[in-house]
Amino acid sequence: MTKENQGTPAAASIIFAYLVVYIVWGSTFFFIEKALRSFSPFVLGSIRFFIAGSMLMSYCKLRGYKLYIKSVVKDALFIGFLLLFVDMAAIIWSEQYISSAIVTILSSAAAIWFVLFDKPRWKQNFSSVPIVTGLIFGFIGVIMLFAEQLLADDSNEAHKDMKLIAMIVLMLGTVGWTVGSLISKYSKEKKDREAGTDKEDLHVMVKTAWQMVSAGVAFTLVALISGEYSRFDISAVAPVDWGAMAYLATMGSILAFGSYIWLLQHRPATEVSTYAYINPIVALILAHFFTSHYVTSLQIGGLVVVLLSVLLMNWNLYRDNKKFKVYQRAKRLKKLREMAPKSSIPRIMEISNFNNKHEKKKGKAEEEIS
């Protein structure tokens, strides 16, 4: 998935895709907060995912992708319920009481749950000093954000209680995202082992469209049962809030996701994952300049601690990245050249060239195997 296709895309296309993933995904939290002025939480989710799911399914149909395989669709519906309904419902509902910036930062702390709930990797995770250190920093960052919200100067005790409930609901939503991601990962690995990689499957865009349909149905059922739709007055929705809805459905759910999938096909996954560091910063900037929320020093401190924890928990992945290895090799070579007598430098260069050729052959062999 991470290896490059034979046709290398233009640098401008890669830059555009990164800008979309970095900025658009980071801004969706802000636009959710704006859309909540006219839409109740579950009506918002219902309309958003029905629009996005219908558009994406139509696109897949036009591209000629197969749309239905019973077992695959069944899995996609379940994963969509956990990833797009449970997690997004928690995000949307929480933004009624806490700022989009806080929501984004706490959502990025989901890496904590991946470490805790990924049982097959417990031994590897908990024997790694960077991962354990990152886990500790992650909890510290979350505690800082909870403290910032609870210690804020707010004379309304009921509102402060709702802030606490919203943050707890948000954390439970990130747990749902994590569980859904892990189920998706390990069920796919199990099927590949049992049936081989030649088993018929649906295109990733088709599976995503089914996940959006699943989320749309779930949001609609809750909105109907809770009475949100019966209270919804479509004529009272401000045009600017329809714009926020359109942005979420098209830019957030389709363009940003499509760019993310495209980048994974052309760039290393560890490089693409850097969106997790940029999205909270984008959300914080938007919250500071375009909402009534105050960005405090404790929020910024919590953001730094959480992002540091994410970096540490992914450190082993970055360390094993080919570009990082090349950088480390170049650094060692420079040190040797500075320390060694001039007469030995040609020999050092000869060893370096041999190692580079060996690494290239090894990389080609790995690509052929994968």
C-alpha positions in Angstrom: 0.0 0.0 0.0 2.8 2.3 0.7 5.0 1.6 -2.3 4.9 3.9 -5.2 3.1 3.0 -8.4 5.1 2.8 -11.6 3.7 6.1 -12.7 5.1 8.6 -10.2 2.6 11.4 -9.6 3.6 15.0 -10.1 5.0 16.9 -7.1 2.2 19.4 -7.4 -0.4 16.6 -7.0 1.3 15.3 -3.9 1.5 18.8 -2.4 -2.2 19.5 -3.1 -3.2 16.1 -1.6 -1.2 16.9 1.6 -2.7 20.3 1.9 -6.2 18.8 1.6 -5.5 16.2 4.3 -3.7 18.6 6.6 -6.1 21.6 6.3 -9.5 20.2 5.3 -9.4 17.4 7.9 -8.2 19.8 10.5 -11.0 22.3 9.6 -13.9 19.8 9.8 -14.1 20.1 13.6 -14.5 23.9 13.2 -17.3 23.5 10.5 -19.1 20.9 12.7 -19.2 23.6 15.5 -20.6 26.1 13.0 -23.2 23.7 11.5 -24.5 23.0 15.1 -26.0 26.5 15.1 -28.8 25.2 12.8 -28.6 21.4 13.0 -29.0 19.2 16.1 -26.2 16.7 16.5 -27.9 13.5 15.0 -29.7 15.4 12.2 -26.3 16.9 11.3 -24.7 13.4 11.1 -27.7 11.9 9.3 -27.7 14.5 6.5 -23.9 14.6 6.2 -23.4 10.9 5.8 -26.4 10.3 3.5 -25.1 13.0 1.2 -21.5 11.8 1.3 -22.4 8.1 1.1 -24.7 8.7 -1.9 -22.2 10.8 -3.8 -19.3 8.3 -3.1 -21.4 5.3 -4.1 -22.5 7.1 -7.3 -18.9 7.8 -8.1 -17.9 4.2 -7.6 -20.8 3.1 -9.8 -19.6 5.5 -12.6 -16.1 4.1 -12.2 -17.4 0.6 -12.7 -16.5 -0.8 -9.3 -18.4 -3.8 -8.1 -20.7 -2.5 -5.3 -21.9 -5.6 -3.5 -20.3 -8.7 -1.9 -22.4 -9.9 1.0 -19.6 -10.7 3.5 -17.6 -7.6 2.6 -20.6 -5.3 2.9 -21.6 -6.9 6.2 -18.1 -6.1 7.6 -18.1 -2.6 6.2 -21.5 -1.8 7.8 -20.2 -2.9 11.2 -16.9 -1.1 10.9 -18.8 2.0 9.7 -21.0 1.9 12.7 -18.0 2.0 15.0 -15.8 4.3 13.1 -18.2 6.8 11.6 -21.2 6.6 13.9 -19.9 6.0 17.4 -16.9 8.2 17.1 -18.5 11.0 15.0 -21.6 11.0 17.2 -19.4 11.6 20.2 -17.5 14.4 18.4 -20.6 16.2 17.1 -22.5 15.9 20.4 -19.5 17.0 22.4 -19.0 20.2 20.3 -22.2 21.5 21.8 -20.4 22.1 25.1 -16.6 22.2 24.4 -14.6 24.0 21.7 -13.6 22.3 18.4 -10.0 22.8 19.3 -10.3 20.8 22.5 -12.2 18.1 20.6 -9.5 17.9 18.0 -6.7 17.6 20.5 -8.5 14.9 22.5 -9.3 13.0 19.3 -5.6 12.9 18.4 -5.0 11.2 21.7 -6.6 8.1 20.3 -3.1 6.6 19.9 -3.3 5.9 23.6 -6.2 3.4 23.1 -4.4 1.7 20.2 -1.5 0.9 22.5 -3.8 -0.3 25.3 -6.3 -2.3 23.2 -4.0 -3.9 20.6 -3.5 -7.1 22.6 -1.5 -9.1 20.0 1.1 -6.3 20.2 1.2 -5.9 24.0 4.6 -7.5 24.4 6.1 -5.4 21.7 4.4 -2.2 22.8 5.1 -2.4 26.6 8.7 -3.5 26.1 9.4 -0.3 24.1 10.6 2.7 26.1 9.4 5.3 23.6 5.9 3.8 23.4 5.5 3.5 27.2 6.9 7.1 27.6 4.5 8.3 24.9 1.6 6.6 26.7 2.5 8.4 30.0 2.7 11.7 28.2 -0.6 11.1 26.4 -2.4 10.6 29.7 -0.7 13.7 31.2 -1.9 15.7 28.1 -5.4 14.5 28.5 -5.4 15.3 32.2 -4.1 18.8 31.4 -7.0 19.4 29.0 -9.6 18.1 31.5 -8.2 20.3 34.2 -8.2 23.3 31.8 -11.9 22.9 31.2 -12.9 22.1 34.8 -10.8 24.9 36.3 -12.0 27.5 33.9 -13.7 30.6 35.4 -17.4 29.5 34.8 -20.0 30.5 37.3 -22.5 28.1 35.7 -21.9 24.8 37.5 -24.4 23.0 35.3 -22.4 24.1 32.2 -19.2 22.9 33.8 -20.8 19.5 34.5 -21.9 19.2 30.8 -18.3 20.0 29.8 -17.0 17.1 31.9 -19.7 14.8 30.5 -18.9 15.9 26.9 -15.2 15.2 27.4 -15.9 11.7 28.8 -18.3 11.0 25.9 -15.6 12.1 23.5 -13.0 9.8 25.0 -15.5 6.9 24.7 -16.0 7.8 21.1 -12.3 7.6 20.4 -12.4 4.1 22.1 -15.1 3.2 19.5 -12.8 4.4 16.7 -9.9 2.4 18.0 -11.9 -0.8 18.5 -13.4 -0.5 15.0 -9.9 0.1 13.5 -8.5 -2.9 15.2 -11.4 -5.2 14.3 -11.0 -4.0 10.7 -7.2 -4.7 10.8 -7.3 -8.1 12.3 -10.4 -9.5 10.5 -8.7 -8.6 7.2 -5.5 -10.3 8.3 -7.4 -13.4 9.3 -9.3 -13.6 6.0 -6.1 -13.2 4.1 -4.6 -16.1 6.0 -7.6 -18.4 5.6 -8.5 -17.6 2.0 -5.4 -16.1 0.5 -5.0 -12.7 -1.1 -6.8 -13.7 -4.3 -10.2 -13.7 -2.5 -12.8 -11.4 -4.2 -13.0 -8.0 -2.5 -14.5 -4.6 -3.0 -12.6 -1.4 -3.8 -11.7 0.6 -0.7 -13.9 3.5 -1.9 -16.9 1.2 -2.2 -16.3 -0.1 1.3 -16.1 3.4 2.6 -19.3 4.3 0.9 -21.0 1.4 2.7 -19.5 2.6 6.0 -21.0 6.1 5.3 -24.4 4.5 4.6 -24.2 2.6 7.8 -23.4 5.8 9.8 -26.2 7.7 8.0 -28.8 5.0 8.9 -27.6 5.0 12.5 -27.7 8.8 12.8 -31.1 8.9 11.2 -32.6 6.2 13.5 -31.3 8.1 16.6 -32.6 11.4 15.3 -36.0 9.9 14.7 -36.3 8.1 18.0 -35.0 11.1 20.0 -37.4 13.5 18.3 -34.6 15.6 16.7 -36.2 15.3 13.2 -39.6 16.2 14.5 -38.2 19.4 16.0 -36.1 20.2 12.9 -37.2 23.2 10.9 -35.5 23.2 7.5 -36.7 26.7 6.8 -34.8 28.0 9.9 -31.4 26.7 8.7 -29.2 29.7 7.8 -27.6 29.6 4.3 -24.1 29.8 5.9 -24.9 26.6 7.9 -26.0 24.8 4.7 -22.6 25.8 3.4 -20.9 24.2 6.5 -23.0 21.0 5.9 -22.0 20.9 2.2 -18.3 21.4 3.2 -18.5 18.6 5.7 -20.1 16.2 3.2 -18.0 16.9 0.2 -14.7 18.4 1.3 -14.4 16.5 4.6 -15.9 13.1 3.9 -15.1 12.7 0.2 -12.2 14.9 -1.0 -10.1 14.7 2.2 -10.6 10.9 2.5 -9.9 10.4 -1.2 -6.7 12.4 -0.9 -5.7 10.3 2.1 -6.2 7.0 0.3 -4.4 8.3 -2.8 -1.4 9.4 -0.7 -1.2 6.0 0.9 -0.8 4.5 -2.6 2.0 6.9 -3.5 3.8 7.9 -0.3 5.0 6.0 2.8 2.4 5.5 5.5 4.6 7.0 8.2 4.9 10.2 6.1 1.1 10.3 5.5 0.4 9.8 9.2 1.9 13.3 9.9 -1.6 14.7 9.4 -2.2 13.7 13.1 0.2 16.5 14.1 -1.1 19.2 11.8 -4.9 18.7 12.2 -5.0 19.9 15.9 -2.9 22.9 15.1 -5.3 23.9 12.2 -8.3 23.4 14.5 -6.6 25.5 17.3 -5.9 28.4 14.9 -9.5 28.4 13.5 -10.9 28.3 17.0 -8.8 31.2 18.1 -9.5 33.5 15.2 -13.1 32.5 14.1 -14.9 31.5 17.3 -15.7 33.0 20.6 -13.6 30.4 22.5 -10.4 31.5 24.1 -7.2 29.5 23.4 -5.4 29.3 26.8 -1.8 28.5 27.5 -2.9 25.3 29.2 -4.6 24.2 26.0 -1.5 24.9 24.0 0.6 23.1 26.6 -1.8 20.1 26.4 -1.6 20.1 22.6 2.2 20.0 22.7 2.2 17.2 25.3 -0.3 15.1 23.3 1.5 15.6 20.0 4.8 14.6 21.7 3.1 11.5 23.0 1.8 10.6 19.5 5.3 11.1 18.2 6.8 8.8 20.8 4.2 6.1 20.4 5.0 6.1 16.6 8.7 6.5 17.1 9.5 2.9 16.1 7.6 3.3 12.8 9.5 6.5 12.0 12.8 4.9 13.0 12.3 2.0 10.6 11.3 4.3 7.8 13.8 4.1 4.8 14.3 7.9 4.7 15.2 7.9 8.4 17.7 5.1 7.8 19.3 6.9 4.9 19.6 10.1 7.1 21.2 8.1 9.9 23.7 6.4 7.5 24.6 9.8 6.0 25.1 11.2 9.5 27.4 8.3 10.5 29.4 8.6 7.3 29.9 12.4 7.9 31.2 11.6 11.4 33.6 9.0 10.0 34.9 11.3 7.4 35.5 14.0 10.0 37.4 11.6 12.3 39.3 9.5 9.8 42.7 10.4 8.1 42.4 11.7 4.6 44.0 8.5 3.3 41.1 6.3 4.6 38.3 8.4 3.2 38.2 6.6 -0.2 37.8 3.3 1.7 34.9 4.8 3.7 33.2 6.0 0.5 33.7 2.5 -1.0 32.0 0.9 2.0 29.2 3.4 1.9 28.5 2.8 -1.8 28.4 -0.9 -1.2 25.9 -0.5 1.6 23.7 1.8 -0.6 23.7 -0.8 -3.4 22.9 -3.6 -0.9 20.0 -1.5 0.6 18.6 -0.9 -2.9 18.7 -4.6 -3.8 17.0 -5.4 -0.5 14.3 -2.8 -1.1 13.6 -4.2 -4.6 13.4 -7.8 -3.2 10.9 -6.6 -0.6 8.8 -4.9 -3.2 8.7 -8.0 -5.4 7.6 -10.1 -2.4 4.9 -7.7 -1.4 
